[in-house]
Amino acid sequence: MQDMGVCCFAYFVPLGICCMQAKAVEMATQTNAGGGSGFCKPCCCIWCFVCIGAAYNRGKIREQFSIQGSFCGDCCVWMLCPLCASTQEYREVRNRTMGH
């Protein structure tokens, strides 16, 4: 709860969780050349496949930053607490890419 702005956005804005995770994946997969997976693909993945898509996106973030975990664990996290999962991913990527 250290970043209330991010938590409030995810909780109160419709589709806030979806948007935050899509932005986190977009930031995590950007290269120095400016390429990345884009915003729409992760967002559609979450929307269409719910926890499976979200777990896939979470795996991409873990892969990018060499964070331990598993697809099964990611599915469980998204099924049990999607708000927590989304804000955790967004803050992790933001802190690692922007130095916060």
N, C-alpha and C positions, 0 to 999 in steps of 0.2 A: 504493500500500500504506500510505498514511498513516492510513487508517481501517480497522484490522484487524477491528473488530466487524462492520462492514458486509460486508467481504470474506468473513469466516468464515461469516456468516449465509447469504450467497448460495451459498457453496461447499458447506457441510455440511448445511444444512436442506433436506429434500426440498421441491421447488417454491419454494425461497427466491428464485431468480431471478424467477420469475413474480410472487411476492408483492411483491418490492421494486420491480419495474417498475410494477406496478399501483398501488402506493402513491405512487410518484413522479408518475405521470400524475394520480392523484387530487389530490395536493397542487398540482401545476402548474396544474390547471384550476379550482381553487377561486376563487371571487370573494369580494369583501368581504361580499356578502350571504350567504355560506355555501354557495352552490351549487357544484356540480362534476360531473364525469362519474361519480363513484362509483368504488368499488373493483372491483365484479364485472365490469363491462363490459371494462375493460382486461385483467383477469385471464383472462376467457374468450377474449378476442381472442388473447392470447398462446398459451393452451392449444390453441385450435382451429386457428389459422393459423400457428403456430410463428414462423418468421422474418418472414413477411409481416405478421402481426399485431403482432409486436414492432417491426418497422420503422414501421408505422403509428403505434403508440404513441410511438415515439421522435420521429417527425415532429411529433406533437402537442406534445411537450416543446420541440422546436426552434422551432416556431411560437409558442408561448407566450412564449418568451424571446428571440425574434429571433436564433436561432443558425443560421448558414449550414450547408447540407448538402442532401442529396437522398435521395429514397426508395430509389434504387438503392444508394447508399452505405450507408444504414441497413440494408438487407437484407444487404449484404456484412459489415458489422460484426457483426450478429447471427448470421450463418452461421459466421463465423470464430472469434468469441470471445464467446459469449453471457454468460459470467460477467463479463468486462470491461465489456461494453456495459451490463449491468444495474447494476453497481455505479457506473459512470460516470454514468448517468442519475440514479440515486437521489441520489448525492452532489451533482450539479449542481443538482438541484431543491431539495434540502435546504439547500444553501448559499445559494441565491438567495431562498428563501422564509423561511428561519429565521435568516439572517444569520450562519451559521457560517463 
